Amino acid sequence: MSTETGPESVSQTADDESATASWLSPRRLALASAGTLVFSFVVALYEIIEVVGEPDAFLLVVGGSLVFATLLSRVLREEIAFVIGAVLLVGGIWSYASALGVDVFAMQDPIISDVMSLLTGLSVLRLEKIELWVLGVTPAPVFLTWYLAMRRRYVAAVVAGGATLTFFVLTGDVGTTIALFGVLGAAGTIGFGRLERFGGDHSTTDVLAVVLAAMVVLTVTVSVVPGGSGQPFQLFGKGGDRTIEASLMNSDQRLTIQGSIELSPKARFTVESDERAYWRVAAYNRYTGDGWVRSGSSQKYPGQLPNPPGRYETIEQRYVVESRLNAMPAAWRPVRVSETDNARVSALAGLRPATPFTAGDSYRVTSRRPAPTTAELEAAGDDYPEGLEDRYTQLPATIPDRVDERADRITADADTPYEAATRIEQHLEDNKAYSLDVERPDGNIADSFLFEMNEGYCTYYATTMATMLRTQDIPARFVTGYTPGEKTAEDEYVVRGLDSHAWVEVYFPEIGWVKFDPTPAGPRSDAEQQRLEEAGVSNDADIDIDDEDDDTDTPTDTPDRRTADTPTPAGPITPTSPPGWQSTTQSGDDRTTEPETTAPDREDGGLSLPEPPSREQLALALVVVAGLAAGVRRTGAAERAYRAVWLRWQPRSDPASDVERAFARLEYVLAREHRPRRPGETPRQYLAAIGADPRVEQVYDCYERARYAGETTEQVADRAVELVNEVVSDRVGPFGN
């Protein structure tokens, strides 16, 4: 069978190559890079809008902006396009500010506070009415970046898109992988744009590949905003962010659920109080799927805060800080603060210090704690204040339907929100084991804990309960703080890092926020006690552990195992207990316990294989490898390495080939030492010109006999190779170049 290669087939091959070159032209590559840059900040915006609602409207806005930019790039001058972009941006911010009831042009304090907060590392998710903000700001950067790229104004396109991406990096709303893609898109837009405009050979492509690889490495290793949401400050000394306390109290506006965690026995504060209570620190209203965000800004303490709407009791507290503390614990609900001017009030009515407290600082708080009866809770109904239900029943659009279905089944026989809350609380206590050693799931935390995990600690319990309540349209929020701690004297408690905790607050009309705690009290108390004993044995510094004596807190049983820090003067709250359940109290904790739930056995002893890299990681790794290869080629390192091996090592084949290669090696050494042999210059003329030594003349004799006389034997080849090896070793050296 024969194959002809005629003019038609040659022409077809040329056309194919031309088509391939067209598709990989610098223009197309520059536009693809600009699209990657747009994609990077659009992903950040998409993930934000996905947390608070359906993203359909957002996708329409993005698509419309791209189409608008493509069409106008053919007919619209750049000056007018910039005006359109500015109008889109100002109009979007104005519509958002109008929804908040503030004048954007007056530069009121809420706007200034929001802008400064965002630029110092706080998530965009903390903004109120975030869906309006996203829809308002999206069109301008998408339109301008793509319009400028279509107009071949690549540097200006990167400035517009890069500034937007940088903004979301500063707020902590862009992950490392997406930031990398954005950086690569920006570099590719400029690099391929220059190739399109000025042309270039493969060396230009090598430089671009090296730059892209360097950007990948720098983006991975350099933190842009230390102390932002992606890398929190360590405020609690040696405990670091591995302690449960640091993971809860380091988080001002945003809290991310962590994996395995530790307990810190260090004393944080002492409190004198006429009532035991949970010392509340912060509440969070916006669930992201992997953590919580508190929307709104904190304000200076106004001098008096409102009372809860229903029945309450008054609790007087005085706190003395034992070690640096960037929190302001107080029993819920604080209404008055004294003995300090360091207090601020969050948007959810919690207290925050304007600057961190240091050892010896003190303050007083008066709280009005809700004290409802069971009858009042059951009769509260679901007539919630305007806006409250929307704010505290928000769930990400990506939450699986099975969470809702499981909550429906658990609360099927509940007639009131109160009964639904107690059913969900009881379900989590009965079916999940307490453990600090857990592997953080990749997906939605509540879904993973409910269906895929056998055990967890307080943040997992509280997150899951709040999420399940929200699927039932019951307002709930995630709360952090400290349990009562160890009673050391009459009306005095010492609170340590290991007392840090997370629980849930549920809203009831005409009553207010009521505490629910789904974390099993017994196992948690055992873990705390074990950590105290370990600290006492190891003599950890700064630990004030007293021997157990008659002052150790052993409170009497309280009828409300959910809100034991809320005695009920008008009647007990006694949810129905399952058969065989026995109520006991724990020292240092005001929650009742049940028999410890044991997680099912897990398979151990098998070979643990590392997780395969993601497609994004593989793509970025290929960019780095390509950059390294281009850098090696650009610097000539590969050629030098090859030449060094070729010069010093000669594999043997047949005598004629062996003599030819030995002669080539010798001439390479002579060219380095003297000069290359000129065209038309015979070997003998070259030897006479450079004055070679006898060994070189012998190799030339071997070469001439093999080349012109055909007299080549094994002995001649062996002699030629041996002589060249000696010359290379003498003149170049075993490790020379």
FENRATA-V167561 format. One record per residue. N is the residue number from 1. SS is DSSP state (2 for helix, 1 for strand, 0 for the rest). PSI is psi as a letter, one per 30 degrees, with the letter a starting at -180 (none if undefined). OMEGA is omega in radians with two decimals (999 if undefined). Layout:
# FENRATA-V167561
{{N;SS;PSI;OMEGA} {N;SS;PSI;OMEGA}}
This chain:
# FENRATA-V167561
{{1;0;k;-3.11} {2;0;l;3.13} {3;0;k;3.12} {4;0;k;3.07} {5;0;i;-3.09} {6;0;a;-3.13} {7;2;e;-3.11} {8;2;e;3.14} {9;2;e;3.09} {10;2;e;3.12} {11;2;e;3.13} {12;2;e;3.11} {13;2;e;3.12} {14;2;e;3.12} {15;2;e;3.13} {16;2;e;3.14} {17;2;e;3.12} {18;2;e;3.12} {19;2;e;3.12} {20;2;e;3.13} {21;2;e;3.13} {22;2;e;-3.13} {23;2;f;3.12} {24;0;g;-3.13} {25;0;l;3.11} {26;2;e;3.13} {27;2;e;-3.13} {28;2;e;3.13} {29;2;e;3.10} {30;2;e;3.10} {31;2;e;3.09} {32;2;e;3.10} {33;2;e;3.09} {34;2;e;3.06} {35;2;e;3.09} {36;2;e;3.10} {37;2;e;3.09} {38;2;e;-3.14} {39;2;e;-3.04} {40;2;e;-3.12} {41;2;f;3.04} {42;2;e;3.09} {43;2;e;3.11} {44;2;e;3.13} {45;2;e;3.13} {46;2;e;3.14} {47;2;e;3.10} {48;2;e;-3.09} {49;2;f;-3.13} {50;2;f;3.14} {51;2;e;-2.98} {52;2;f;3.14} {53;0;a;3.14} {54;0;k;-3.06} {55;0;g;-3.07} {56;2;e;3.14} {57;2;e;3.12} {58;2;e;-3.14} {59;2;e;3.07} {60;2;e;3.12} {61;2;e;3.13} {62;2;e;3.14} {63;2;e;3.11} {64;2;e;3.13} {65;2;e;3.13} {66;2;e;3.12} {67;2;e;3.12} {68;2;e;-3.13} {69;2;e;-3.14} {70;2;e;-3.12} {71;2;e;-3.08} {72;2;f;-3.14} {73;0;f;-3.12} {74;0;f;-3.00} {75;0;f;-2.97} {76;0;k;3.06} {77;0;l;-3.04} {78;2;e;-3.13} {79;2;e;3.13} {80;2;e;3.13} {81;2;e;3.10} {82;2;e;3.09} {83;2;e;3.11} {84;2;e;3.11} {85;2;e;3.13} {86;2;e;3.12} {87;2;e;3.12} {88;2;e;-3.11} {89;2;e;-3.13} {90;2;e;3.12} {91;2;e;3.11} {92;2;e;3.12} {93;2;e;3.12} {94;2;e;3.13} {95;2;e;3.10} {96;2;e;-3.14} {97;2;e;3.13} {98;2;e;3.11} {99;2;f;3.10} {100;2;f;-3.14} {101;0;g;3.11} {102;0;l;-3.14} {103;0;j;-3.08} {104;2;e;-3.09} {105;2;f;3.14} {106;2;f;-3.13} {107;0;h;-3.12} {108;0;l;-3.06} {109;2;e;3.13} {110;2;e;-3.14} {111;2;e;3.12} {112;2;e;-3.14} {113;2;e;3.14} {114;2;e;-3.12} {115;2;e;-3.14} {116;2;e;3.14} {117;2;e;-3.12} {118;2;e;-3.10} {119;2;f;3.11} {120;0;g;2.94} {121;0;g;3.12} {122;0;k;-3.02} {123;0;k;3.03} {124;2;f;-3.11} {125;2;f;3.14} {126;2;f;-3.12} {127;0;k;3.01} {128;0;l;3.13} {129;0;h;-3.03} {130;2;e;-3.12} {131;2;e;3.08} {132;2;e;3.12} {133;2;e;-3.13} {134;2;e;-3.14} {135;2;f;-3.13} {136;2;e;-3.04} {137;2;f;-3.05} {138;2;e;-3.00} {139;2;e;-3.02} {140;2;e;-3.11} {141;2;e;3.11} {142;2;e;-3.13} {143;2;e;-3.06} {144;2;e;-3.11} {145;2;e;-3.09} {146;2;e;3.10} {147;2;e;-3.10} {148;2;e;3.09} {149;2;e;3.10} {150;2;e;3.12} {151;0;g;-3.13} {152;0;g;3.04} {153;0;i;-2.93} {154;2;e;3.14} {155;2;e;3.12} {156;2;e;3.10} {157;2;e;3.13} {158;2;e;3.09} {159;2;e;-3.13} {160;2;e;-3.13} {161;2;e;-3.14} {162;2;e;3.10} {163;2;e;3.11} {164;2;e;3.12} {165;2;e;3.13} {166;2;e;3.11} {167;2;e;-3.10} {168;2;f;2.99} {169;2;e;3.13} {170;2;e;3.14} {171;2;f;-3.13} {172;0;g;-3.10} {173;0;g;3.08} {174;0;k;3.09} {175;0;l;-3.08} {176;2;e;-3.09} {177;2;e;3.14} {178;2;e;3.09} {179;2;e;3.10} {180;2;e;3.12} {181;2;e;3.10} {182;2;e;3.12} {183;2;e;3.11} {184;2;e;3.10} {185;2;e;3.13} {186;2;e;-3.14} {187;2;e;3.12} {188;2;e;3.12} {189;2;e;-3.14} {190;2;e;-3.08} {191;2;e;3.13} {192;2;e;3.06} {193;2;e;3.09} {194;2;e;3.07} {195;2;e;3.13} {196;2;e;-3.03} {197;2;e;-3.02} {198;2;f;-3.07} {199;0;a;3.14} {200;0;l;3.12} {201;0;a;-3.09} {202;2;f;3.14} {203;2;e;3.09} {204;2;e;3.09} {205;2;e;3.10} {206;2;e;-3.14} {207;2;e;-3.14} {208;2;e;3.12} {209;2;e;3.11} {210;2;e;3.14} {211;2;e;3.14} {212;2;e;3.13} {213;2;e;3.12} {214;2;e;3.12} {215;2;e;3.10} {216;2;e;-3.11} {217;2;e;-3.13} {218;2;e;-3.12} {219;2;e;3.14} {220;2;e;-2.97} {221;2;f;-3.07} {222;0;k;3.07} {223;0;k;-3.09} {224;0;e;-3.06} {225;0;i;3.04} {226;0;k;-3.11} {227;0;f;3.05} {228;0;a;-3.06} {229;0;f;-3.13} {230;0;f;-3.11} {231;0;i;-3.03} {232;0;k;3.00} {233;0;k;3.04} {234;0;j;-3.03} {235;0;f;-2.98} {236;0;h;3.00} {237;2;b;-2.99} {238;2;f;3.10} {239;2;e;-3.14} {240;2;a;-3.12} {241;2;g;3.03} {242;2;f;3.11} {243;1;l;3.11} {244;2;e;3.14} {245;2;e;-3.12} {246;2;e;-3.13} {247;2;f;-3.13} {248;2;e;-3.00} {249;2;f;3.06} {250;0;f;-3.01} {251;0;j;3.10} {252;0;d;-3.10} {253;0;f;-3.05} {254;1;k;-3.13} {255;1;k;3.11} {256;1;k;3.14} {257;0;k;-3.10} {258;0;l;3.10} {259;0;b;-3.11} {260;0;k;-2.98} {261;0;l;-3.14} {262;1;l;3.09} {263;0;k;3.11} {264;0;k;-3.13} {265;0;g;-3.06} {266;0;k;3.11} {267;1;k;-3.12} {268;1;e;3.13} {269;1;l;2.96} {270;1;l;-3.10} {271;1;k;2.98} {272;1;k;-3.08} {273;1;k;3.12} {274;0;f;3.09} {275;0;k;2.98} {276;0;k;3.14} {277;0;l;2.87} {278;0;k;-3.09} {279;1;j;-2.99} {280;1;k;-3.14} {281;1;e;-3.03} {282;1;l;3.03} {283;1;l;-3.12} {284;1;k;-3.05} {285;0;f;-3.04} {286;1;j;-3.12} {287;1;k;-3.08} {288;0;f;-3.05} {289;0;e;3.07} {290;0;g;3.12} {291;1;a;-3.04} {292;1;l;3.09} {293;1;k;3.01} {294;0;j;-3.13} {295;0;l;3.12} {296;0;l;-3.11} {297;0;l;3.05} {298;0;l;-3.14} {299;1;l;3.09} {300;1;k;-3.14} {301;0;k;-3.01} {302;0;f;-3.13} {303;0;f;3.10} {304;0;k;3.11} {305;0;l;-3.06} {306;0;l;3.06} {307;0;l;3.01} {308;0;l;-3.02} {309;0;f;-3.03} {310;0;a;3.13} {311;0;k;3.13} {312;1;l;3.01} {313;1;l;-3.07} {314;1;k;3.10} {315;1;k;3.07} {316;1;k;-3.09} {317;1;k;2.99} {318;1;k;-3.06} {319;1;k;3.01} {320;1;j;-3.08} {321;1;k;-3.12} {322;0;f;3.12} {323;0;l;-3.03} {324;0;k;-3.01} {325;1;j;3.10} {326;0;h;3.13} {327;0;l;-3.13} {328;0;i;-3.09} {329;0;k;3.09} {330;1;k;3.05} {331;0;k;3.11} {332;0;k;0.08} {333;0;k;-3.12} {334;1;k;3.12} {335;1;f;-3.13} {336;1;k;3.12} {337;1;k;3.11} {338;1;l;3.12} {339;0;g;3.06} {340;0;l;3.00} {341;0;g;-3.05} {342;0;g;-3.00} {343;1;k;2.94} {344;1;l;-3.08} {345;1;k;3.13} {346;0;l;3.12} {347;0;f;3.12} {348;0;g;3.00} {349;0;g;3.03} {350;0;l;-3.13} {351;1;k;3.05} {352;1;k;3.05} {353;1;k;3.07} {354;0;e;3.01} {355;0;l;-3.08} {356;0;k;3.04} {357;1;l;3.03} {358;0;l;-3.08} {359;0;k;-3.14} {360;0;f;3.08} {361;0;l;3.14} {362;1;l;3.07} {363;1;l;3.12} {364;1;k;3.12} {365;1;k;2.95} {366;1;k;-3.10} {367;1;l;3.02} {368;1;j;-3.06} {369;1;k;3.11} {370;1;k;-3.11} {371;0;i;-3.10} {372;0;l;2.99} {373;0;l;3.09} {374;2;e;-3.13} {375;2;e;3.14} {376;2;e;3.11} {377;2;e;-3.14} {378;2;f;-3.11} {379;2;f;-3.04} {380;0;e;3.10} {381;0;a;-3.07} {382;0;h;3.09} {383;0;i;-3.00} {384;0;l;3.09} {385;0;l;-3.09} {386;0;k;3.10} {387;0;f;-3.07} {388;2;e;-3.10} {389;2;e;3.12} {390;2;e;-3.07} {391;2;e;-3.01} {392;2;g;2.98} {393;0;g;3.13} {394;0;k;3.05} {395;0;k;3.09} {396;0;k;3.12} {397;0;f;-3.07} {398;0;f;-3.10} {399;0;k;-3.08} {400;0;k;3.14} {401;2;f;-3.06} {402;2;f;3.07} {403;2;e;3.09} {404;2;e;-3.11} {405;2;e;3.12} {406;2;e;3.11} {407;2;e;3.08} {408;2;e;-3.10} {409;2;e;-3.11} {410;2;e;-3.06} {411;0;g;-3.05} {412;0;e;-3.11} {413;0;g;3.12} {414;0;k;-3.12} {415;0;f;-3.09} {416;0;l;3.06} {417;2;e;3.12} {418;2;e;3.12} {419;2;e;3.09} {420;2;e;3.14} {421;2;e;3.14} {422;2;e;3.12} {423;2;e;-3.13} {424;2;e;3.11} {425;2;e;-3.13} {426;2;e;-3.14} {427;2;e;-3.13} {428;2;e;3.11} {429;2;e;-3.04} {430;2;f;-2.92} {431;2;f;3.11} {432;0;k;3.12} {433;1;l;-3.14} {434;1;k;3.09} {435;0;k;3.06} {436;0;f;-3.08} {437;0;i;-3.11} {438;0;l;3.06} {439;0;k;-3.09} {440;0;k;3.14} {441;0;l;-3.13} {442;0;f;-3.06} {443;0;a;3.13} {444;0;k;-3.03} {445;2;e;-3.09} {446;2;e;3.13} {447;2;e;-3.13} {448;2;e;-3.12} {449;2;e;-3.08} {450;2;e;-2.98} {451;2;f;-3.00} {452;0;f;-3.11} {453;0;k;3.11} {454;0;f;-3.05} {455;1;l;3.13} {456;1;a;3.10} {457;0;a;-2.86} {458;2;e;-3.10} {459;2;e;3.10} {460;2;e;3.11} {461;2;e;-3.06} {462;2;e;3.11} {463;2;e;-3.10} {464;2;e;3.14} {465;2;e;-3.14} {466;2;e;3.13} {467;2;e;3.14} {468;2;e;3.09} {469;2;e;-3.13} {470;2;e;3.07} {471;2;f;3.11} {472;0;g;-3.14} {473;0;h;3.07} {474;0;j;-3.11} {475;0;k;-3.14} {476;1;l;3.10} {477;1;l;-3.12} {478;1;k;-3.03} {479;1;k;3.08} {480;1;l;3.12} {481;1;b;-3.11} {482;1;k;2.97} {483;0;l;-2.97} {484;0;f;-3.11} {485;0;a;-3.07} {486;1;k;3.11} {487;1;k;-3.09} {488;1;f;3.10} {489;1;l;3.11} {490;0;k;3.13} {491;0;h;3.12} {492;1;k;-3.09} {493;1;k;2.99} {494;1;k;-3.06} {495;1;k;-3.09} {496;1;l;3.11} {497;2;e;-3.11} {498;2;f;3.06} {499;2;f;3.11} {500;1;k;-2.94} {501;1;l;3.04} {502;1;k;3.12} {503;1;a;-3.04} {504;1;k;2.96} {505;1;k;-3.13} {506;1;k;-3.09} {507;1;k;3.06} {508;1;k;3.14} {509;0;k;3.12} {510;0;g;3.10} {511;0;e;-3.11} {512;1;a;-3.08} {513;1;k;-3.11} {514;1;k;-3.06} {515;1;k;2.94} {516;1;k;-3.11} {517;0;j;-3.09} {518;0;f;-3.12} {519;0;k;3.12} {520;0;k;-3.03} {521;2;e;-3.05} {522;2;e;3.14} {523;2;e;3.13} {524;2;e;3.12} {525;2;e;3.10} {526;2;e;3.13} {527;2;e;3.12} {528;2;e;-3.12} {529;2;e;3.12} {530;2;e;3.14} {531;2;e;3.08} {532;2;e;3.13} {533;2;e;3.11} {534;2;e;3.13} {535;2;e;3.13} {536;2;e;-3.13} {537;2;e;-3.07} {538;2;f;3.14} {539;0;h;3.09} {540;0;k;-3.14} {541;0;l;3.03} {542;0;g;3.10} {543;0;k;3.13} {544;0;i;-3.09} {545;0;j;3.11} {546;0;l;3.04} {547;0;k;3.12} {548;0;k;3.09} {549;0;a;-3.08} {550;0;f;-3.13} {551;0;f;3.13} {552;0;k;-3.01} {553;0;k;3.01} {554;0;i;-3.02} {555;0;l;3.06} {556;0;l;3.14} {557;0;k;3.05} {558;0;k;-3.08} {559;0;f;-3.10} {560;0;j;-3.09} {561;0;f;3.11} {562;0;e;-3.09} {563;0;i;-3.09} {564;0;f;3.07} {565;0;g;3.13} {566;0;i;3.09} {567;0;l;-3.01} {568;0;j;-3.09} {569;0;f;-3.08} {570;0;g;3.12} {571;0;k;-3.07} {572;0;l;3.00} {573;0;j;-3.02} {574;0;i;3.08} {575;0;l;-3.11} {576;0;k;3.13} {577;0;k;3.10} {578;0;l;3.14} {579;0;k;3.11} {580;0;f;-3.13} {581;0;k;3.14} {582;0;k;-3.13} {583;0;k;3.04} {584;0;l;3.11} {585;1;l;-3.12} {586;1;k;3.09} {587;0;k;3.12} {588;0;g;-3.13} {589;1;k;-3.09} {590;1;g;3.12} {591;1;l;3.08} {592;1;l;-3.05} {593;0;l;3.07} {594;0;l;3.09} {595;0;k;-3.05} {596;0;k;3.10} {597;0;k;-3.12} {598;0;k;3.14} {599;0;k;3.09} {600;0;l;-3.14} {601;0;k;3.09} {602;0;l;3.14} {603;0;k;3.12} {604;0;l;3.05} {605;0;f;3.13} {606;0;l;3.11} {607;0;k;-3.13} {608;0;j;-3.12} {609;0;k;3.10} {610;0;l;3.11} {611;0;k;3.12} {612;0;k;3.14} {613;0;l;3.11} {614;0;l;3.11} {615;2;e;3.11} {616;2;e;3.13} {617;2;e;3.11} {618;2;e;3.14} {619;2;e;-3.14} {620;2;e;3.09} {621;2;e;3.09} {622;2;e;3.09} {623;2;e;3.14} {624;2;e;3.14} {625;2;e;3.11} {626;2;e;3.11} {627;2;e;3.10} {628;2;e;3.14} {629;2;e;3.12} {630;2;e;3.12} {631;2;e;3.11} {632;2;e;-3.14} {633;2;e;-3.10} {634;2;e;-3.10} {635;2;f;-3.12} {636;0;g;-3.11} {637;2;e;-3.13} {638;2;e;3.14} {639;2;e;-3.14} {640;2;e;3.13} {641;2;e;3.12} {642;2;e;-3.10} {643;2;e;3.13} {644;2;e;3.11} {645;2;e;-3.13} {646;2;e;-3.08} {647;2;e;-3.00} {648;2;f;-3.08} {649;0;k;-3.14} {650;0;j;3.04} {651;0;k;-3.07} {652;0;k;3.07} {653;0;c;3.07} {654;0;l;-3.06} {655;2;e;-3.10} {656;2;e;3.13} {657;2;e;3.14} {658;2;e;3.13} {659;2;e;3.12} {660;2;e;-3.09} {661;2;e;3.11} {662;2;e;3.12} {663;2;e;3.13} {664;2;e;3.10} {665;2;e;-3.13} {666;2;e;-3.14} {667;2;e;3.09} {668;2;e;3.12} {669;2;e;-3.13} {670;2;e;3.13} {671;2;e;3.10} {672;2;e;-3.05} {673;2;e;-3.10} {674;0;d;3.10} {675;0;l;3.08} {676;0;l;3.06} {677;0;k;-3.05} {678;0;l;3.07} {679;0;k;-3.13} {680;0;f;-3.13} {681;0;k;-3.12} {682;0;l;3.09} {683;2;e;-3.12} {684;2;e;3.08} {685;2;e;3.14} {686;2;e;-3.14} {687;2;e;3.14} {688;2;e;-3.09} {689;2;e;-3.07} {690;2;f;3.13} {691;0;i;-3.06} {692;0;l;3.13} {693;0;l;-3.04} {694;2;e;-3.14} {695;2;e;3.11} {696;2;e;3.14} {697;2;e;3.12} {698;2;e;3.11} {699;2;e;3.12} {700;2;e;3.08} {701;2;e;3.12} {702;2;e;-3.11} {703;2;e;-3.11} {704;2;e;3.12} {705;2;e;3.14} {706;2;e;-3.03} {707;2;e;-2.97} {708;2;f;-3.12} {709;2;f;-3.13} {710;0;g;-3.12} {711;0;i;-3.13} {712;0;k;3.10} {713;0;l;3.09} {714;2;e;-3.11} {715;2;e;3.13} {716;2;e;-3.14} {717;2;e;3.13} {718;2;e;-3.12} {719;2;e;-3.13} {720;2;e;-3.12} {721;2;e;-3.14} {722;2;e;-3.14} {723;2;e;3.13} {724;2;e;3.10} {725;2;e;3.12} {726;2;e;-3.13} {727;2;e;3.13} {728;2;e;-3.13} {729;2;e;-3.11} {730;2;e;-2.97} {731;2;f;-3.14} {732;0;e;-3.12} {733;0;l;-3.10} {734;0;f;-3.11} {735;0;g;-3.13} {736;0;l;3.12} {737;0;none;999}}
